[in-house]
Amino acid sequence: MEPPIIGLLGIVFLVILLFIGMPVGLAMALVGFAGFATLTSIQGALGQLSTVPYFTLASYDFSILPLFLLMGAVAFHAGLSESLFRAAYKWVGGWRGGLAMAAVLGCAGFSAVSGSTLATAVTMGKMALPEMKRHGYHPSLASGTVAAAGSLGILIPPSSIFVLYGLMTEQSIGALFIAGILPGILLTLLFMGSIYLQTLLRSDLGPPGPKTGWIEKIIEAKRAVPVLLVFLVIIGGLYLGWFTPTEAAGAGAFIILLYGVVCRRLTLRGFSASLLESLKTTAMIFVILIGAQLFGYFIAVSRLPSELASYLVGLQTSPYIILALIVLIYIFLGCLMDTMAMVVLTVPIFYPIILSLGFDPIWFGVLMVLVSEMGVITPPIGVNVYAVCGIAKDIDMVDVFKGTIPFFIAMIICVIIVIVFPEIATYLPSLIRY
């Protein structure tokens, strides 16, 4: 049997294992080991199994993950998410649909200290949903807003998916972070525009909240300064070349921890919970990374990516048609599997194709994250939808999925804009000082 056919069968077998519930990292490791042994030898596969876990986890670059995870966990337990929502609430809460817009802005702000879409949705949902319910917001708009806006957690830096993509493709994590800024702002504005249009067509969906004076707005805005400071330290340090991504993660985690201690907003119990949450998530991601490395070696020796890239490049068609096909595949896979699983499965296959078509790898990383975001609000997986239903048990799941439809359309518009105007993602990284 030809190696590319074995590679294709390995992918099919991996998808079957994922559907029957095997953990992502273990499934990829199993298929990678078995496939590599089939194409080379059992001794070669055992050699990979004995060296890949150590060299993967011993890499200095991988220390960025636990540091960013710790930063997000400490920010949550120090109450920064509440400060962000209240600040946004005071500034835009008096508009029609203003509370929903405040939830979007709060999610965007919390994304600057948390790289998790699920954590962003859950954190903001606990505060925003009761407020919107109290002011008579329609359940579908309220829940759909929180579920969709939580997806900003993997686009606005720091992002765990950008870190994963950068490590797998050997692209600059700092450049990926900076590339996500303008698309993140664009998607935030599109979400707010979607809320405005919905409430313009049906005023009962989101009535305006109470008006606030400028003094109240300024006081609340000051409470969000620590998040702005962390964002400026991370992104500014990367942009000016002062920090490596790992050093930026350490600096961000230290500032958030210092803020929590000095302002007495972080208890010993909260700090212990932050460490435990970070440890559990780090262990899970590292298992996935080890599995992804083993699977990547198998896919490489199968020659499937290179054969597929040669075939697609040889077609007499526009590269954008092939890109559109890849985007559609991502949207389809997002309906069936977790974002991280989808990334580690597809990057070894699609990345060589993107390079052979002449597309910018940093730009494609942003595009991939944008499309991956759709999966967190689409059935049947839709993890953010399930998370919101867990918070607001009185809201039917069907209403949540209905509420996400306008935001899904906004995501599609954002993807189209980034494809038509790639400079949105590539301009800022081109200015980085190395």
Buried (B, 14 or more C-beta within 10 A) or exposed (E): EEBBEBBBBBBEBBBEBBEEEBBBBBBBBBBBBBBBBBBBEEEBBEEBBEEBBEEBBEEEBBBBBBBBBBBBBBBBBBBBBBBBBBBBBBBBBBBBBBBBBBBBBBBBBBBBBBBBBBBBBBBBBBBBBEBBBEBEBBBBBBBBBBBBBBBBBBBBBBBBBBBBBBBBBEBBBBBBBBBBBBBBBBBBBBBBBBBBEBBEEEEEBBBBBEEBEEEEBEBBBEBBEBBEBBBEBBBEBBBEEEBBBBBBBBBBBBBBBEBBEEEEBBEEEBBEBBBEBBBEBBEBBBBBBBBBBBBBBBBBBBBBBBBBBEEBBEEEEEBEEBBEEBBEBBBEBBEBBBBBBBBBBBBBBBBBBBBBBEBBBBBBBBBBBBBBBBBBBBEEBBBBBBBBBEBBEEBEBEBBBBBBBBBBEBBBBBBEBBBEEBEBBBEBBEEBEE
